[in-house]
């Protein structure tokens, strides 16, 4: 284990967090809020500690998979600890546990909140709360890859540990350029959404915070009713962009390179869109009696399907009151999630396709023991290592899901609440059903249960393995 390089990267991460906190500080100054001082204090702490950790460049820059996983998981934990300090220092979320829960939920783009009145927060704290979604959506370490003192192959270990999906590919030969392309696309799409929301009549502050939540597929809103109070045009724009941010960003790169055929023939893209359109149709039919017109039912069905499958978590209506068929579909979409290489959470469409193809292969092998059948995706064979990791991921995922439900059962809440609370946090969605439904919050859980759910949020965002590596003794041995 190369501790010096881990220490160095953590220092860079802290300094970057201090710089990013300048945005809510500026907002606080603009609105003349006393809470702004909490950002001055936190920024100073981040810069001082970050400088101490990264002042000396390590002589040994060897960096492998173990360091990648440990660095990523520790970075997200440290980001969250320092990121929650403004809420505590300002006194707007006085409980350290609650503030940490809110911040982890922000960075992991979960959107599960302990707040019953988000409108009571100051402008600067609401900006930071939503901005954490944007920071965590693409991944802060993907952003700083361009300045890390490591060779390209070593940078790839960080990208693989932080990026969602069963496999990670470089868009161009250099990892630095790949990171720049990803953040370039991410930033431009966010800017376009902000512009469209402004044109549709949304105030600038609302447009920025909503776009941050949409881009990161997070779901923190600045209104107690989420997106419900805004006009239909705004709701439709948010629906479209939630679905767009749920796509694999490689597709956008291929489109920019005018490789339209390769982009549009993606099996994952076809499956993702097919599920979206099919579930919107079914839910619209199922909830048609809940709304005055079929058009209104279609709008709400499309919004909630887009919100849940991309694990954003915004809402325009209390879907906990919908019929069981619609609620069951939404729960299934919670687990499915968005595409690999997107900002969305969940198991991912590509993993489910690999699992289905693996099942078909096993059935073929039973019928034809001597037959040879390769698993392919987009007409390219899938490596055995990818299939193996997908299977292991599912085992770990099911274990964490079941064990977390068991552990938070100590609060003696109903099973639907516990099950959907874990599903919502592990899949980085936000709202669940019953006591954690779209009109409720997670403040009813004990501190112990909140820590379990915080682990689930981090494990879900980092694809489980980096967080498990933190607790594996072998990870910390010098080799």
VODO-598340 format. One record per residue (C-alpha): residue in three letters; y, z, x. Coordinates in Angstrom, 3 decimals, decimal comma. Layout:
BEGIN
PT  residuo         Y         Z         X
PT      ALA         Y         Z         X
...
//
This chain:
BEGIN
PT  residuo         Y         Z         X
PT      UNK     0,000     0,000     0,000
PT      UNK     3,361    -1,050     1,454
PT      UNK     5,571     1,814     0,237
PT      UNK     8,652     0,666     2,130
PT      UNK     8,907    -2,678     0,326
PT      UNK     8,358    -0,956    -3,043
PT      UNK    11,150     1,497    -2,224
PT      UNK    13,413    -1,382    -1,178
PT      UNK    12,848    -3,368    -4,394
PT      UNK    13,393    -0,290    -6,573
PT      UNK    16,729     0,175    -4,848
PT      UNK    17,731    -3,404    -5,678
PT      UNK    16,662    -2,891    -9,292
PT      UNK    18,819     0,237    -9,609
PT      UNK    21,862    -1,504    -8,130
PT      UNK    21,369    -4,400   -10,524
PT      UNK    21,147    -2,000   -13,467
PT      UNK    24,420    -0,419   -12,380
PT      UNK    26,081    -3,835   -12,324
PT      UNK    24,678    -4,752   -15,749
PT      UNK    26,075    -1,523   -17,206
PT      UNK    29,560    -2,879   -16,538
PT      UNK    29,288    -4,855   -19,817
PT      UNK    29,061    -1,782   -22,114
PT      UNK    31,682    -0,085   -19,906
PT      UNK    34,100    -2,978   -20,542
PT      UNK    33,316    -2,800   -24,272
PT      UNK    34,051     0,935   -24,231
PT      UNK    37,382     0,347   -22,479
PT      UNK    38,332    -2,402   -24,956
PT      UNK    37,667    -0,087   -27,919
PT      UNK    39,188     2,952   -26,128
PT      UNK    36,004     4,993   -26,573
PT      UNK    35,393     8,332   -24,862
PT      UNK    31,717     7,378   -24,475
PT      UNK    32,734     4,861   -21,812
PT      UNK    32,909     7,672   -19,231
PT      UNK    29,133     8,088   -19,497
PT      UNK    28,751     4,580   -18,052
PT      UNK    31,096     5,350   -15,154
PT      UNK    28,869     8,292   -14,225
PT      UNK    25,609     6,376   -14,671
PT      UNK    26,858     3,294   -12,802
PT      UNK    27,876     5,520    -9,859
PT      UNK    24,440     7,162    -9,851
PT      UNK    22,626     3,805    -9,960
PT      UNK    24,715     2,313    -7,149
PT      UNK    24,494     5,372    -4,894
PT      UNK    20,752     5,958    -5,306
PT      UNK    20,067     2,222    -5,230
PT      UNK    21,999     1,848    -1,982
PT      UNK    20,130     4,764    -0,408
PT      UNK    16,772     3,231    -1,335
PT      UNK    17,616    -0,319    -0,242
PT      UNK    20,006     0,214     2,684
PT      UNK    17,323    -0,490     5,274
PT      UNK    15,322    -3,686     5,015
PT      UNK    11,614    -2,983     5,694
PT      UNK    10,156    -4,452     8,860
PT      UNK     6,861    -5,001     7,063
PT      UNK     7,441    -7,356     4,118
PT      UNK     3,774    -7,991     3,341
PT      UNK     3,430    -7,937    -0,408
PT      UNK     0,263    -8,397    -2,451
PT      UNK    -1,019    -7,968    -5,995
PT      UNK    -1,266    -4,159    -5,844
PT      UNK     2,331    -3,800    -4,700
PT      UNK     3,368    -6,322    -7,358
PT      UNK     1,829    -4,367   -10,223
PT      UNK     3,041    -0,978    -8,963
PT      UNK     6,554    -2,257    -8,272
PT      UNK     6,896    -3,844   -11,697
PT      UNK     5,652    -0,806   -13,604
PT      UNK     7,776     1,642   -11,570
PT      UNK    10,820    -0,621   -11,944
PT      UNK    10,565    -0,556   -15,718
PT      UNK    10,086     3,217   -15,780
PT      UNK    13,090     3,795   -13,511
PT      UNK    15,205     1,273   -15,442
PT      UNK    14,463     3,208   -18,623
PT      UNK    15,142     6,655   -17,145
PT      UNK    18,557     5,693   -15,784
PT      UNK    19,224     3,427   -18,758
PT      UNK    18,944     6,312   -21,218
PT      UNK    21,468     8,515   -19,403
PT      UNK    24,598     7,113   -21,141
PT      UNK    23,138     8,082   -24,525
PT      UNK    22,466    11,645   -23,301
PT      UNK    25,711    12,104   -21,336
PT      UNK    27,826    10,868   -24,257
PT      UNK    25,943    13,197   -26,604
PT      UNK    25,215    10,442   -29,103
PT      UNK    21,455    10,880   -28,539
PT      UNK    21,351    14,416   -27,085
PT      UNK    17,552    14,630   -26,791
PT      UNK    16,315    13,188   -23,481
PT      UNK    12,977    12,262   -25,080
PT      UNK    14,667    10,436   -27,963
PT      UNK    17,102     8,669   -25,626
PT      UNK    14,228     7,594   -23,370
PT      UNK    12,261     6,347   -26,384
PT      UNK    15,253     4,301   -27,566
PT      UNK    15,846     2,843   -24,108
PT      UNK    12,206     1,960   -23,427
PT      UNK    12,116     0,369   -26,866
PT      UNK    15,159    -1,655   -25,833
PT      UNK    13,974    -2,829   -22,418
PT      UNK    10,481    -3,646   -23,679
PT      UNK    12,080    -5,598   -26,568
PT      UNK    10,189    -3,463   -29,089
PT      UNK    13,030    -2,458   -31,379
PT      UNK    11,382     0,747   -32,638
PT      UNK    14,170     3,268   -33,157
PT      UNK    14,471     7,011   -33,619
PT      UNK    17,961     6,609   -35,103
PT      UNK    18,574     6,936   -38,823
PT      UNK    22,202     5,791   -38,556
PT      UNK    22,810     3,190   -35,846
PT      UNK    26,312     2,556   -37,171
PT      UNK    27,272     6,048   -35,989
PT      UNK    26,879     4,937   -32,362
PT      UNK    29,945     3,930   -30,386
PT      UNK    30,534     0,237   -29,684
PT      UNK    29,669     0,620   -26,006
PT      UNK    26,389     2,404   -26,708
PT      UNK    25,441    -0,130   -29,372
PT      UNK    26,232    -2,935   -26,906
PT      UNK    24,065    -1,348   -24,202
PT      UNK    21,292    -0,671   -26,702
PT      UNK    21,164    -4,370   -27,679
PT      UNK    21,849    -5,664   -24,157
PT      UNK    18,685    -3,916   -22,927
PT      UNK    16,769    -6,388   -25,122
PT      UNK    18,328    -9,335   -23,326
PT      UNK    17,682    -7,790   -19,905
PT      UNK    14,042    -7,005   -20,700
PT      UNK    13,338   -10,235   -22,576
PT      UNK    12,922   -12,488   -19,564
PT      UNK    12,341    -9,600   -17,170
PT      UNK    14,771    -8,056   -14,714
PT      UNK    12,493    -8,715   -11,746
PT      UNK    12,318   -12,405   -12,591
PT      UNK    16,107   -12,345   -12,311
PT      UNK    16,216   -10,715    -8,863
PT      UNK    13,415   -12,831    -7,390
PT      UNK    16,069   -15,134    -5,981
PT      UNK    17,369   -12,380    -3,665
PT      UNK    14,123   -10,644    -2,655
PT      UNK    13,286   -10,753     1,083
PT      UNK     9,808   -12,178     0,595
PT      UNK     8,099   -15,486     0,945
PT      UNK     7,458   -17,577    -2,165
PT      UNK     3,779   -16,706    -2,443
PT      UNK     4,605   -13,015    -2,354
PT      UNK     7,318   -13,377    -4,991
PT      UNK     4,662   -14,834    -7,268
PT      UNK     2,884   -11,474    -7,440
PT      UNK     5,981    -9,984    -9,106
PT      UNK     6,329   -12,871   -11,541
PT      UNK     2,670   -12,642   -12,535
PT      UNK     2,919    -8,885   -13,063
PT      UNK     6,022    -9,109   -15,263
PT      UNK     5,640   -12,409   -17,145
PT      UNK     3,716   -12,431   -20,438
PT      UNK     0,579   -14,523   -20,867
PT      UNK    -2,899   -15,031   -19,423
PT      UNK    -1,579   -17,178   -16,567
PT      UNK     1,739   -17,893   -14,899
PT      UNK     2,691   -21,228   -13,404
PT      UNK     5,593   -22,183   -11,192
PT      UNK     7,796   -24,811   -12,810
PT      UNK     8,840   -26,063    -9,387
PT      UNK     7,388   -25,434    -5,896
PT      UNK     9,780   -22,566    -5,081
PT      UNK     9,556   -19,339    -7,086
PT      UNK    13,296   -18,787    -6,597
PT      UNK    14,059   -22,073    -8,343
PT      UNK    11,569   -21,264   -11,115
PT      UNK    13,363   -17,964   -11,779
PT      UNK    16,740   -19,726   -11,833
PT      UNK    15,453   -22,382   -14,270
PT      UNK    13,990   -19,752   -16,620
PT      UNK    17,173   -17,688   -16,699
PT      UNK    19,291   -20,806   -17,011
PT      UNK    17,424   -21,905   -20,143
PT      UNK    17,469   -18,321   -21,469
PT      UNK    21,227   -17,966   -20,973
PT      UNK    22,136   -21,362   -22,452
PT      UNK    20,018   -20,758   -25,564
PT      UNK    21,635   -17,330   -26,024
PT      UNK    25,105   -18,869   -25,700
PT      UNK    24,273   -21,563   -28,275
PT      UNK    23,116   -18,921   -30,765
PT      UNK    26,275   -16,863   -30,233
PT      UNK    28,374   -19,973   -30,867
PT      UNK    26,498   -20,891   -34,062
PT      UNK    26,740   -17,330   -35,399
PT      UNK    30,476   -17,315   -34,757
PT      UNK    30,847   -20,616   -36,635
PT      UNK    28,870   -19,082   -39,528
PT      UNK    31,375   -16,257   -39,873
PT      UNK    29,848   -13,460   -37,816
PT      UNK    32,285   -11,303   -35,762
PT      UNK    32,057   -11,700   -31,950
PT      UNK    30,612    -8,233   -31,302
PT      UNK    27,972    -8,737   -33,997
PT      UNK    27,169   -12,239   -32,714
PT      UNK    26,645   -10,999   -29,154
PT      UNK    24,453    -8,033   -30,086
PT      UNK    22,424   -10,061   -32,599
PT      UNK    21,893   -12,865   -30,084
PT      UNK    20,778   -10,368   -27,431
PT      UNK    18,219    -8,995   -29,890
PT      UNK    17,061   -12,473   -30,911
PT      UNK    16,829   -13,870   -27,366
PT      UNK    14,827   -10,896   -26,138
PT      UNK    12,860   -10,895   -29,415
PT      UNK    13,760    -7,224   -29,627
PT      UNK    15,234    -6,475   -33,029
PT      UNK    17,799    -3,736   -32,452
PT      UNK    20,569    -4,252   -34,972
PT      UNK    24,008    -2,674   -35,191
PT      UNK    23,758    -2,277   -38,965
PT      UNK    21,535     0,166   -40,799
PT      UNK    20,217    -2,663   -42,980
PT      UNK    19,447    -4,873   -39,937
PT      UNK    20,324    -8,485   -40,897
PT      UNK    20,262    -7,949   -44,672
PT      UNK    24,029    -7,727   -45,129
PT      UNK    24,849   -11,039   -43,472
PT      UNK    25,110   -14,364   -45,302
PT      UNK    22,260   -16,851   -45,710
PT      UNK    23,550   -19,184   -42,981
PT      UNK    23,406   -16,390   -40,411
PT      UNK    19,925   -15,368   -41,533
PT      UNK    18,679   -18,962   -41,231
PT      UNK    20,184   -19,324   -37,721
PT      UNK    18,498   -16,093   -36,600
PT      UNK    15,195   -17,273   -38,125
PT      UNK    15,295   -20,551   -36,193
PT      UNK    16,220   -18,920   -32,886
PT      UNK    13,567   -16,203   -33,211
PT      UNK    10,953   -18,948   -33,497
PT      UNK    12,528   -20,915   -30,624
PT      UNK    12,525   -17,899   -28,303
PT      UNK     8,860   -17,376   -29,188
PT      UNK     7,961   -20,690   -27,545
PT      UNK     6,687   -21,012   -23,985
PT      UNK     9,755   -21,705   -21,849
PT      UNK     7,743   -24,277   -19,889
PT      UNK     8,084   -26,507   -22,963
PT      UNK    11,873   -26,464   -22,677
PT      UNK    11,629   -27,333   -18,998
PT      UNK     9,344   -30,280   -19,776
PT      UNK    11,774   -31,470   -22,455
PT      UNK    14,664   -31,248   -19,967
PT      UNK    12,574   -33,347   -17,563
PT      UNK    12,028   -35,844   -20,422
PT      UNK     8,278   -35,199   -20,403
PT      UNK     8,217   -35,148   -24,199
PT      UNK     4,572   -36,155   -24,618
PT      UNK     3,333   -33,382   -22,338
PT      UNK     5,575   -30,824   -24,042
PT      UNK     4,727   -31,706   -27,637
PT      UNK     0,970   -32,052   -27,076
PT      UNK     0,551   -28,407   -26,094
PT      UNK    -2,358   -26,843   -28,008
PT      UNK    -0,598   -23,481   -27,993
PT      UNK     2,565   -25,011   -29,478
PT      UNK     0,592   -26,745   -32,245
PT      UNK    -1,328   -23,562   -33,100
PT      UNK     1,872   -21,466   -33,060
PT      UNK     3,747   -23,792   -35,423
PT      UNK     0,705   -24,309   -37,666
PT      UNK     0,316   -20,555   -38,173
PT      UNK     4,033   -20,148   -38,863
PT      UNK     4,210   -22,888   -41,496
PT      UNK     0,916   -21,878   -43,126
PT      UNK     1,817   -18,182   -43,402
PT      UNK     5,315   -18,955   -44,676
PT      UNK     3,764   -21,042   -47,451
PT      UNK     1,232   -18,385   -48,430
PT      UNK     3,727   -15,513   -48,383
PT      UNK     6,362   -17,514   -50,295
PT      UNK     3,854   -18,132   -53,071
PT      UNK     2,722   -14,501   -53,000
PT      UNK     6,237   -12,987   -53,270
PT      UNK     7,841   -15,575   -55,569
PT      UNK     8,153   -13,029   -58,390
PT      UNK    10,102   -10,616   -56,146
PT      UNK    13,116   -12,938   -55,907
PT      UNK    15,251   -14,837   -58,450
PT      UNK    14,456   -18,287   -56,981
PT      UNK    11,675   -19,871   -54,946
PT      UNK    14,300   -20,808   -52,347
PT      UNK    15,226   -17,152   -51,888
PT      UNK    11,553   -16,214   -51,525
PT      UNK    11,096   -18,997   -48,950
PT      UNK    14,097   -17,791   -46,931
PT      UNK    12,843   -14,200   -46,746
PT      UNK     9,247   -15,262   -46,070
PT      UNK    10,369   -17,539   -43,216
PT      UNK    12,586   -14,826   -41,744
PT      UNK     9,896   -12,132   -41,788
PT      UNK     7,166   -14,451   -40,468
PT      UNK     9,484   -15,547   -37,652
PT      UNK    10,488   -11,949   -36,970
PT      UNK     6,946   -10,566   -36,886
PT      UNK     5,076   -13,346   -35,052
PT      UNK     7,732   -13,398   -32,328
PT      UNK     7,697    -9,573   -32,350
PT      UNK    11,462    -9,455   -32,881
PT      UNK    11,513    -6,913   -35,688
PT      UNK    14,677    -7,870   -37,573
PT      UNK    14,450    -7,649   -41,358
PT      UNK    16,301    -9,042   -44,366
PT      UNK    14,306    -7,144   -46,968
PT      UNK    11,914    -4,214   -47,266
PT      UNK     8,632    -6,087   -46,807
PT      UNK     6,761    -2,787   -47,144
PT      UNK     7,170    -3,328   -50,919
PT      UNK     5,527    -6,763   -50,848
PT      UNK     1,985    -7,392   -52,191
PT      UNK    -1,000    -6,434   -50,018
PT      UNK    -1,796   -10,054   -49,135
PT      UNK     1,647   -10,584   -47,611
PT      UNK     1,616    -7,247   -45,773
PT      UNK    -1,857    -7,951   -44,409
PT      UNK    -0,726   -11,344   -43,106
PT      UNK     2,265    -9,735   -41,398
PT      UNK     0,016    -7,148   -39,732
PT      UNK    -2,234    -9,945   -38,460
PT      UNK     0,830   -11,728   -37,085
PT      UNK     1,793    -8,488   -35,307
PT      UNK    -1,351    -8,715   -33,227
PT      UNK    -1,196   -12,459   -32,707
PT      UNK     2,292   -12,514   -31,233
PT      UNK     4,190   -15,441   -29,758
PT      UNK     3,380   -17,964   -27,033
PT      UNK     2,654   -17,092   -23,416
PT      UNK     5,702   -17,550   -21,224
PT      UNK     8,071   -16,598   -24,056
PT      UNK    10,068   -13,428   -24,584
PT      UNK     7,724   -12,388   -27,417
PT      UNK     5,007    -9,756   -27,366
PT      UNK     1,565    -9,416   -28,942
PT      UNK    -1,778   -10,678   -27,698
PT      UNK    -0,331   -14,218   -27,361
PT      UNK    -1,442   -17,457   -29,018
PT      UNK    -2,954   -18,833   -25,802
PT      UNK    -5,216   -15,794   -25,375
PT      UNK    -6,493   -16,130   -28,917
PT      UNK    -7,194   -19,824   -28,324
PT      UNK    -9,126   -18,962   -25,163
PT      UNK   -11,143   -16,335   -27,034
PT      UNK   -11,952   -18,781   -29,857
PT      UNK   -12,989   -21,446   -27,352
PT      UNK   -15,121   -18,902   -25,482
PT      UNK   -16,873   -17,975   -28,733
PT      UNK   -17,545   -21,645   -29,503
PT      UNK   -18,949   -22,092   -26,005
PT      UNK   -21,322   -19,135   -26,418
PT      UNK   -22,567   -20,469   -29,768
PT      UNK   -23,121   -23,864   -28,116
PT      UNK   -25,050   -22,199   -25,280
PT      UNK   -27,323   -20,407   -27,761
PT      UNK   -28,214   -23,713   -29,424
PT      UNK   -28,330   -25,697   -26,155
PT      UNK   -29,358   -23,258   -23,376
PT      UNK   -29,324   -25,974   -20,714
PT      UNK   -26,147   -27,636   -21,940
PT      UNK   -22,912   -27,494   -19,984
PT      UNK   -19,683   -27,025   -21,912
PT      UNK   -16,348   -26,348   -20,236
PT      UNK   -13,486   -24,474   -21,853
PT      UNK   -10,353   -26,599   -21,775
PT      UNK    -6,712   -26,209   -22,781
PT      UNK    -4,502   -29,278   -23,129
PT      UNK    -7,426   -31,351   -21,780
PT      UNK    -7,487   -29,329   -18,557
PT      UNK   -10,359   -26,981   -17,669
PT      UNK    -9,576   -23,274   -17,806
PT      UNK   -10,581   -21,379   -14,688
PT      UNK   -13,331   -18,815   -15,083
PT      UNK   -10,971   -16,175   -13,654
PT      UNK    -8,528   -16,746   -16,537
PT      UNK   -11,318   -16,393   -19,107
PT      UNK   -12,566   -13,224   -17,406
PT      UNK    -9,102   -11,651   -17,320
PT      UNK    -8,560   -12,549   -20,977
PT      UNK   -11,775   -10,772   -21,948
PT      UNK   -10,881    -7,720   -19,852
PT      UNK    -7,388    -7,675   -21,347
PT      UNK    -8,838    -7,555   -24,852
PT      UNK   -11,171    -4,678   -23,952
PT      UNK    -8,290    -2,671   -22,466
PT      UNK    -6,044    -3,600   -25,389
PT      UNK    -8,544    -2,388   -28,020
PT      UNK    -9,209     0,809   -26,066
PT      UNK    -5,489     1,654   -25,786
PT      UNK    -4,915     0,795   -29,460
PT      UNK    -7,760     3,023   -30,674
PT      UNK    -7,047     5,906   -28,283
PT      UNK    -3,328     5,900   -29,109
PT      UNK    -4,045     6,062   -32,853
PT      UNK    -6,348     9,005   -32,187
PT      UNK    -3,795    10,850   -30,045
PT      UNK    -0,810    10,517   -32,384
PT      UNK    -3,075    11,692   -35,196
PT      UNK    -2,148    15,168   -33,979
PT      UNK     1,047    14,842   -36,063
PT      UNK    -1,147    14,665   -39,186
PT      UNK     0,588    11,633   -40,686
PT      UNK    -1,199     9,076   -42,844
PT      UNK    -3,434     6,449   -41,210
PT      UNK    -1,320     3,436   -42,233
PT      UNK     1,730     5,003   -40,569
PT      UNK    -0,200     5,830   -37,382
PT      UNK    -2,002     2,491   -37,185
PT      UNK     1,077     0,348   -37,717
PT      UNK     3,207     2,581   -35,453
PT      UNK     0,816     1,944   -32,563
PT      UNK     0,445    -1,729   -33,484
PT      UNK     4,230    -2,109   -33,657
PT      UNK     4,823    -0,456   -30,267
PT      UNK     1,852    -1,922   -28,376
PT      UNK     2,801    -5,400   -29,624
PT      UNK     6,538    -4,749   -29,066
PT      UNK     7,521    -5,423   -32,669
PT      UNK     9,462    -2,417   -33,958
PT      UNK     8,916    -1,704   -37,645
PT      UNK     5,513    -0,943   -39,126
PT      UNK     4,559     0,142   -42,631
PT      UNK     4,859     3,290   -44,741
PT      UNK     6,791     6,025   -42,827
PT      UNK     7,711     3,600   -40,017
PT      UNK     8,556     0,707   -42,342
PT      UNK    11,630    -1,521   -41,992
PT      UNK    13,863     1,038   -43,764
PT      UNK    12,487     4,036   -41,820
PT      UNK    12,382     5,065   -38,131
PT      UNK    10,168     6,741   -35,523
PT      UNK    12,126     9,991   -35,389
PT      UNK     9,468    11,830   -37,431
PT      UNK     6,939    11,810   -34,556
PT      UNK     6,549    14,776   -32,193
PT      UNK     7,645    14,467   -28,546
PT      UNK     3,988    14,178   -27,516
PT      UNK     3,430    11,234   -29,858
PT      UNK     6,667     9,628   -28,717
PT      UNK     5,408     9,670   -25,114
PT      UNK     2,190     7,998   -26,248
PT      UNK     4,192     5,331   -28,083
PT      UNK     6,486     4,909   -25,057
PT      UNK     3,454     4,199   -22,894
PT      UNK     2,257     1,708   -25,496
PT      UNK     5,604    -0,094   -25,439
PT      UNK     5,544    -0,402   -21,657
PT      UNK     1,874    -1,381   -21,604
PT      UNK     2,454    -4,017   -24,271
PT      UNK     5,469    -5,555   -22,528
PT      UNK     3,831    -5,580   -19,084
PT      UNK     0,481    -6,890   -20,357
PT      UNK    -1,342    -3,562   -19,853
PT      UNK    -2,625    -3,932   -16,259
PT      UNK     0,565    -2,905   -14,365
PT      UNK     0,786     0,340   -16,342
PT      UNK    -2,907     1,097   -15,871
PT      UNK    -2,504     0,541   -12,123
PT      UNK    -0,045     3,451   -12,042
PT      UNK    -2,863     5,799   -13,058
PT      UNK    -5,547     4,314   -10,798
PT      UNK    -5,922     6,484    -7,645
PT      UNK    -7,108     3,498    -5,606
PT      UNK    -3,706     1,843    -6,115
PT      UNK    -1,948     4,473    -4,029
PT      UNK    -4,229     4,450    -1,000
PT      UNK    -2,900     2,941     2,198
PT      UNK    -4,963    -0,069     3,192
//
